[in-house]
Amino acid sequence: MCECSGEAAAEVVQLERALGKFRHVGRAPELPSNFAGGDTSQETLGSARAWFFEFAAVAARCVGGFFVVDGLRVHRN
């Protein structure tokens, strides 16, 4: 089962036997060429960059709003 040196632990052997029925048999499925997400075109990078800056702007507004509300709360007391 294991191509390691030494004896396999009894628990490991038992676990391998129990999970052996889930072992994949046969060829791996063929995936489409664009599945790996290796597309690094400028259009894709530009949209990712735009999404990041949009997210950063929203996060900055939330943090700023928190400080304003917290400041008003402290000022009132």
HELIX and SHEET records of a PDB file:
HELIX    1   1 ALA A   10  LEU A   19  1                                  10    
HELIX    2   2 GLY A   20  PHE A   22  5                                   3    
HELIX    3   3 GLN A   42  ARG A   76  1                                  35    
END                                                                             
